[in-house]
């Protein structure tokens, strides 16, 4: 179960990262704004928060054990 969830998280982060750079982050795209903050900044912040959350979940569901751990 851990391995399947781990692979799903890895795939989600890869899709999120590639999708953000291919579709979301366009040069000179300022509209729409959110409380005066340009589109590129707030979408970049949202992508960053999602990747950090996925990293946190990945640390909880990492399927491999450290062989040196007592």
C-alpha atoms as a printed R data frame, in Angstrom:
   type eleno elety resid chain resno      x      y       z
1  ATOM     1    CA   UNK     A     1  0.000  0.000   0.000
2  ATOM     2    CA   UNK     A     2  2.818  2.416   0.875
3  ATOM     3    CA   UNK     A     3  4.565  1.778  -2.417
4  ATOM     4    CA   UNK     A     4  1.442  2.548  -4.470
5  ATOM     5    CA   UNK     A     5  0.787  5.769  -2.539
6  ATOM     6    CA   UNK     A     6  4.457  6.731  -2.878
7  ATOM     7    CA   UNK     A     7  4.367  6.239  -6.655
8  ATOM     8    CA   UNK     A     8  1.148  8.257  -6.864
9  ATOM     9    CA   UNK     A     9  2.737 11.151  -4.948
10 ATOM    10    CA   UNK     A    10  5.833 11.081  -7.149
11 ATOM    11    CA   UNK     A    11  3.698 11.095 -10.285
12 ATOM    12    CA   UNK     A    12  1.568 13.961  -8.936
13 ATOM    13    CA   UNK     A    13  4.636 16.097  -8.198
14 ATOM    14    CA   UNK     A    14  6.106 15.397 -11.627
15 ATOM    15    CA   UNK     A    15  2.829 16.267 -13.373
16 ATOM    16    CA   UNK     A    16  2.393 19.381 -11.227
17 ATOM    17    CA   UNK     A    17  5.916 20.602 -11.942
18 ATOM    18    CA   UNK     A    18  5.874 19.906 -15.679
19 ATOM    19    CA   UNK     A    19  2.339 21.251 -16.035
20 ATOM    20    CA   UNK     A    20  3.226 24.432 -14.186
21 ATOM    21    CA   UNK     A    21  6.200 25.196 -16.389
22 ATOM    22    CA   UNK     A    22  4.452 24.258 -19.632
23 ATOM    23    CA   UNK     A    23  1.015 25.802 -19.080
24 ATOM    24    CA   UNK     A    24  0.885 28.102 -16.043
25 ATOM    25    CA   UNK     A    25  4.100 30.105 -16.137
26 ATOM    26    CA   UNK     A    26  3.840 32.178 -19.290
27 ATOM    27    CA   UNK     A    27  6.075 35.153 -19.997
28 ATOM    28    CA   UNK     A    28  4.398 38.528 -19.350
29 ATOM    29    CA   UNK     A    29  1.161 36.940 -18.078
30 ATOM    30    CA   UNK     A    30 -0.088 39.296 -15.389
31 ATOM    31    CA   UNK     A    31 -3.848 38.746 -15.578
32 ATOM    32    CA   UNK     A    32 -5.845 37.622 -13.665
33 ATOM    33    CA   UNK     A    33 -4.637 39.252 -10.498
34 ATOM    34    CA   UNK     A    34 -5.520 38.215  -6.981
35 ATOM    35    CA   UNK     A    35 -5.646 41.227  -4.617
36 ATOM    36    CA   UNK     A    36 -3.151 43.035  -6.854
37 ATOM    37    CA   UNK     A    37 -0.712 40.092  -7.044
38 ATOM    38    CA   UNK     A    38  0.141 38.985 -10.607
39 ATOM    39    CA   UNK     A    39 -0.944 35.578 -11.916
40 ATOM    40    CA   UNK     A    40  2.576 34.145 -12.154
41 ATOM    41    CA   UNK     A    41  3.368 34.917  -8.514
42 ATOM    42    CA   UNK     A    42  0.241 33.495  -6.899
43 ATOM    43    CA   UNK     A    43  0.168 30.389  -9.100
44 ATOM    44    CA   UNK     A    44  3.860 29.816  -8.362
45 ATOM    45    CA   UNK     A    45  3.136 30.154  -4.652
46 ATOM    46    CA   UNK     A    46  0.223 27.704  -4.912
47 ATOM    47    CA   UNK     A    47  2.342 25.175  -6.818
48 ATOM    48    CA   UNK     A    48  5.067 25.552  -4.198
49 ATOM    49    CA   UNK     A    49  2.622 24.913  -1.347
50 ATOM    50    CA   UNK     A    50  1.272 21.810  -3.099
51 ATOM    51    CA   UNK     A    51  4.784 20.416  -3.698
52 ATOM    52    CA   UNK     A    52  5.744 21.027  -0.055
53 ATOM    53    CA   UNK     A    53  2.558 19.278   1.101
54 ATOM    54    CA   UNK     A    54  3.262 16.338  -1.227
55 ATOM    55    CA   UNK     A    55  6.813 16.181   0.166
56 ATOM    56    CA   UNK     A    56  5.416 16.051   3.688
57 ATOM    57    CA   UNK     A    57  3.071 13.218   2.709
58 ATOM    58    CA   UNK     A    58  5.927 11.482   0.915
59 ATOM    59    CA   UNK     A    59  7.999 11.532   4.082
60 ATOM    60    CA   UNK     A    60  5.176  9.769   5.917
61 ATOM    61    CA   UNK     A    61  4.580  7.120   3.244
62 ATOM    62    CA   UNK     A    62  8.169  6.444   2.098
63 ATOM    63    CA   UNK     A    63  8.174  2.695   1.362
64 ATOM    64    CA   UNK     A    64 11.837  1.890   2.092
65 ATOM    65    CA   UNK     A    65 13.516  1.377   5.455
66 ATOM    66    CA   UNK     A    66 17.039  2.426   6.456
67 ATOM    67    CA   UNK     A    67 19.094 -0.762   6.962
68 ATOM    68    CA   UNK     A    68 21.331  0.967   9.547
69 ATOM    69    CA   UNK     A    69 18.388  1.974  11.706
70 ATOM    70    CA   UNK     A    70 18.423  0.129  15.061
